[in-house]
Amino acid sequence: MMTMEAIVLAGGKEKRALIKLGNKPILSYVLEALLASRYIEKIFVIGDDLPLPESEQIVSVPEGKDFIDNLLRGMERCEGEYVLVSSADLPFLTPSVIDKFIQKALPKKADFAYPTVSKEVFQRKAPEIDKTFVNLKEGKFAGGNVVLLSRHFVLKRRKVIEKAYKARKSPLKIAFFLGFDFFLRF
């Protein structure tokens, strides 16, 4: 079984990672899920002034000026071929979801694998959270806020990643970005 590293993007002005759910910050749920995954051996948490548990598996990395800078700071610390990247505000993330996603995505050897969640499932779990959904013939879907990335791809394609990130809130822009064939199917 292949193991890999994970990056948790927990910085930013809003510090959503520190919002409490129950008696602990949302970031704690994400870290617990990643630590319990069969595939994750080390976690790089990008963000300043975060309460991190004592663990040899968790490494704190100071945040940069923006999302892309933070992603690259994490990728530069990683060593493996593939890296799982997660936002820090996913309190319903579970080890089994992480493992199933990796098991499905890894054999494809793609530079980029991104899960989707149906609107029905998302609203059943978190009806109060506002999310962008895309209408497809199979239903309405949103991104899963984790991604499996080829480290080499990320380190060599900063401009492409910046363009994709800017388009992330517009399903139409994403469809154009992914290509004409995808747009036609979209």
Secondary structure, 3 states (H helix, E strand, C coil): CCCEEEEEECCCCCCHHHCEECCEEHHHHHHHHHHHCCCEEEEEEECCCCCCCCCCCEEEECCCCCHHHHHHHHHHHCCCCEEEEEECCCCCCCHHHHHHHHHHHHHHCCCEECCEEEHHHHHHHCCCCCCCCEEECCEEEEECCEEEEEHHHHHHCHHHHHHHHHHCCCHHHHHHHHCHHHHHHC
